[in-house]
Amino acid sequence: METFQAIINRRSIRKYKSEKIEEEKLQSLLRAAMYAPSAMNLQPWHFIVINSLDVINETVKSVPHAEMIKQSGNAILVCGDSSLEKNESWLIQNCSAAVQNILLAAFDLGLGSCWIAVHGMQEVVKNLKDQFKLPSEIIPIALVAIGYPEEEVKTEERFKMEKVHLNKW
């Protein structure tokens, strides 16, 4: 698939078929995530693959706005390691690049995905740290629902020239 077409056509999917993702596709997603750029190439990320129904149900209790993972049956919790990257802003940016790679790779593999916000919601972060028994230096950044899409979301035009500024505001 052409990269530009994937960027333009990938959309967040919130309705999924209830089937598990093949192990080789899951490994491809994780591989794509780990090839994301990171500040000073520190690669300060960790990934928790979630595909157990019990863990999914518990995760929805931790992240109430993540209901769609009950349907997708699969999710990846992207976490940052603050012992590797001390600058929290950079940690978030690094992990966000990994999330974007997961989203694009999922689209290329015929999977649907949805980026679910985690970082910045103190109660959700605490819930996830408790649920997954994360070490103190591991910070949950985002949850990504992954599965076979049950819906098709059309691409709408997003390019707006009025948001482009040349050399100054």
Contacts in CASP RR format, 6 or more apart in sequence:
PFRMAT RR
TARGET T0000
AUTHOR 0000-0000-0000
METHOD contacts of the structure
MODEL  1
METFQAIINRRSIRKYKSEKIEEEKLQSLLRAAMYAPSAMNLQPWHFIVI
NSLDVINETVKSVPHAEMIKQSGNAILVCGDSSLEKNESWLIQNCSAAVQ
NILLAAFDLGLGSCWIAVHGMQEVVKNLKDQFKLPSEIIPIALVAIGYPE
EEVKTEERFKMEKVHLNKW
1 107 0 8 1.000
1 108 0 8 1.000
3 104 0 8 1.000
6 104 0 8 1.000
6 107 0 8 1.000
6 108 0 8 1.000
7 104 0 8 1.000
8 155 0 8 1.000
9 107 0 8 1.000
9 155 0 8 1.000
10 103 0 8 1.000
10 104 0 8 1.000
10 107 0 8 1.000
10 113 0 8 1.000
11 153 0 8 1.000
11 154 0 8 1.000
11 155 0 8 1.000
12 113 0 8 1.000
12 114 0 8 1.000
12 115 0 8 1.000
12 153 0 8 1.000
13 112 0 8 1.000
13 113 0 8 1.000
13 114 0 8 1.000
13 145 0 8 1.000
13 147 0 8 1.000
13 149 0 8 1.000
13 150 0 8 1.000
13 151 0 8 1.000
13 153 0 8 1.000
14 68 0 8 1.000
14 114 0 8 1.000
14 145 0 8 1.000
14 151 0 8 1.000
15 68 0 8 1.000
15 71 0 8 1.000
15 149 0 8 1.000
15 150 0 8 1.000
15 151 0 8 1.000
16 68 0 8 1.000
16 71 0 8 1.000
16 72 0 8 1.000
16 73 0 8 1.000
16 112 0 8 1.000
16 145 0 8 1.000
16 147 0 8 1.000
16 148 0 8 1.000
16 149 0 8 1.000
16 150 0 8 1.000
17 147 0 8 1.000
17 148 0 8 1.000
17 149 0 8 1.000
17 150 0 8 1.000
18 71 0 8 1.000
18 73 0 8 1.000
19 147 0 8 1.000
19 148 0 8 1.000
20 51 0 8 1.000
20 73 0 8 1.000
20 74 0 8 1.000
21 51 0 8 1.000
21 74 0 8 1.000
21 111 0 8 1.000
21 146 0 8 1.000
21 147 0 8 1.000
21 148 0 8 1.000
25 109 0 8 1.000
25 111 0 8 1.000
26 49 0 8 1.000
26 74 0 8 1.000
26 146 0 8 1.000
28 105 0 8 1.000
28 109 0 8 1.000
29 76 0 8 1.000
29 102 0 8 1.000
29 105 0 8 1.000
29 106 0 8 1.000
29 109 0 8 1.000
29 111 0 8 1.000
29 146 0 8 1.000
30 47 0 8 1.000
30 49 0 8 1.000
30 76 0 8 1.000
32 101 0 8 1.000
32 102 0 8 1.000
32 104 0 8 1.000
32 105 0 8 1.000
33 45 0 8 1.000
33 47 0 8 1.000
33 76 0 8 1.000
33 78 0 8 1.000
33 98 0 8 1.000
33 99 0 8 1.000
33 101 0 8 1.000
33 102 0 8 1.000
33 105 0 8 1.000
34 43 0 8 1.000
34 45 0 8 1.000
34 98 0 8 1.000
35 101 0 8 1.000
36 45 0 8 1.000
36 94 0 8 1.000
36 97 0 8 1.000
36 98 0 8 1.000
36 100 0 8 1.000
36 101 0 8 1.000
37 94 0 8 1.000
37 97 0 8 1.000
38 44 0 8 1.000
38 45 0 8 1.000
38 85 0 8 1.000
38 94 0 8 1.000
38 97 0 8 1.000
38 98 0 8 1.000
39 85 0 8 1.000
39 87 0 8 1.000
39 90 0 8 1.000
39 93 0 8 1.000
39 94 0 8 1.000
42 84 0 8 1.000
42 85 0 8 1.000
42 94 0 8 1.000
43 84 0 8 1.000
43 94 0 8 1.000
44 80 0 8 1.000
44 81 0 8 1.000
44 82 0 8 1.000
44 84 0 8 1.000
44 85 0 8 1.000
44 91 0 8 1.000
44 94 0 8 1.000
44 95 0 8 1.000
45 78 0 8 1.000
45 79 0 8 1.000
45 80 0 8 1.000
45 81 0 8 1.000
45 94 0 8 1.000
45 95 0 8 1.000
45 98 0 8 1.000
46 78 0 8 1.000
46 79 0 8 1.000
46 80 0 8 1.000
46 81 0 8 1.000
46 138 0 8 1.000
47 76 0 8 1.000
47 77 0 8 1.000
47 78 0 8 1.000
47 79 0 8 1.000
47 98 0 8 1.000
48 76 0 8 1.000
48 77 0 8 1.000
48 79 0 8 1.000
48 132 0 8 1.000
49 74 0 8 1.000
49 75 0 8 1.000
49 76 0 8 1.000
50 56 0 8 1.000
50 59 0 8 1.000
50 69 0 8 1.000
50 74 0 8 1.000
50 75 0 8 1.000
50 76 0 8 1.000
50 77 0 8 1.000
51 73 0 8 1.000
51 74 0 8 1.000
51 75 0 8 1.000
53 73 0 8 1.000
56 69 0 8 1.000
56 70 0 8 1.000
56 73 0 8 1.000
56 75 0 8 1.000
57 70 0 8 1.000
58 131 0 8 1.000
59 66 0 8 1.000
59 69 0 8 1.000
59 75 0 8 1.000
59 77 0 8 1.000
59 128 0 8 1.000
59 131 0 8 1.000
59 143 0 8 1.000
60 66 0 8 1.000
60 67 0 8 1.000
60 69 0 8 1.000
60 70 0 8 1.000
61 127 0 8 1.000
62 124 0 8 1.000
62 127 0 8 1.000
62 128 0 8 1.000
62 130 0 8 1.000
62 131 0 8 1.000
63 116 0 8 1.000
63 118 0 8 1.000
63 124 0 8 1.000
63 127 0 8 1.000
63 128 0 8 1.000
63 143 0 8 1.000
65 116 0 8 1.000
65 117 0 8 1.000
66 75 0 8 1.000
66 116 0 8 1.000
66 143 0 8 1.000
66 145 0 8 1.000
68 114 0 8 1.000
68 116 0 8 1.000
68 145 0 8 1.000
69 75 0 8 1.000
69 116 0 8 1.000
69 143 0 8 1.000
69 145 0 8 1.000
71 150 0 8 1.000
72 112 0 8 1.000
72 114 0 8 1.000
72 145 0 8 1.000
72 146 0 8 1.000
72 147 0 8 1.000
73 147 0 8 1.000
74 145 0 8 1.000
74 146 0 8 1.000
74 147 0 8 1.000
75 116 0 8 1.000
75 143 0 8 1.000
75 144 0 8 1.000
75 145 0 8 1.000
75 146 0 8 1.000
76 102 0 8 1.000
76 143 0 8 1.000
76 144 0 8 1.000
76 146 0 8 1.000
77 118 0 8 1.000
77 128 0 8 1.000
77 132 0 8 1.000
77 140 0 8 1.000
77 142 0 8 1.000
77 143 0 8 1.000
77 144 0 8 1.000
78 95 0 8 1.000
78 98 0 8 1.000
78 99 0 8 1.000
78 102 0 8 1.000
78 140 0 8 1.000
78 141 0 8 1.000
78 142 0 8 1.000
78 143 0 8 1.000
78 144 0 8 1.000
79 95 0 8 1.000
79 134 0 8 1.000
79 138 0 8 1.000
79 139 0 8 1.000
79 140 0 8 1.000
79 141 0 8 1.000
80 91 0 8 1.000
80 94 0 8 1.000
80 95 0 8 1.000
80 138 0 8 1.000
80 139 0 8 1.000
80 140 0 8 1.000
80 141 0 8 1.000
81 91 0 8 1.000
81 137 0 8 1.000
81 138 0 8 1.000
81 139 0 8 1.000
82 88 0 8 1.000
82 91 0 8 1.000
82 137 0 8 1.000
82 138 0 8 1.000
82 139 0 8 1.000
83 137 0 8 1.000
85 91 0 8 1.000
85 94 0 8 1.000
88 139 0 8 1.000
91 139 0 8 1.000
91 141 0 8 1.000
92 119 0 8 1.000
92 141 0 8 1.000
95 141 0 8 1.000
95 142 0 8 1.000
96 141 0 8 1.000
96 142 0 8 1.000
99 115 0 8 1.000
99 141 0 8 1.000
99 142 0 8 1.000
99 144 0 8 1.000
102 113 0 8 1.000
102 144 0 8 1.000
102 146 0 8 1.000
103 113 0 8 1.000
103 115 0 8 1.000
103 144 0 8 1.000
106 112 0 8 1.000
106 113 0 8 1.000
106 146 0 8 1.000
106 147 0 8 1.000
107 113 0 8 1.000
110 148 0 8 1.000
110 149 0 8 1.000
111 146 0 8 1.000
111 147 0 8 1.000
111 148 0 8 1.000
111 149 0 8 1.000
112 145 0 8 1.000
112 146 0 8 1.000
112 147 0 8 1.000
112 148 0 8 1.000
112 149 0 8 1.000
113 144 0 8 1.000
113 145 0 8 1.000
113 146 0 8 1.000
113 147 0 8 1.000
114 144 0 8 1.000
114 145 0 8 1.000
115 142 0 8 1.000
115 144 0 8 1.000
116 142 0 8 1.000
116 143 0 8 1.000
116 144 0 8 1.000
116 145 0 8 1.000
117 142 0 8 1.000
118 124 0 8 1.000
118 125 0 8 1.000
118 128 0 8 1.000
118 140 0 8 1.000
118 141 0 8 1.000
118 142 0 8 1.000
118 143 0 8 1.000
119 125 0 8 1.000
119 139 0 8 1.000
119 140 0 8 1.000
119 141 0 8 1.000
119 142 0 8 1.000
124 140 0 8 1.000
125 139 0 8 1.000
125 140 0 8 1.000
128 134 0 8 1.000
128 140 0 8 1.000
128 143 0 8 1.000
129 138 0 8 1.000
129 140 0 8 1.000
132 140 0 8 1.000
134 140 0 8 1.000
END
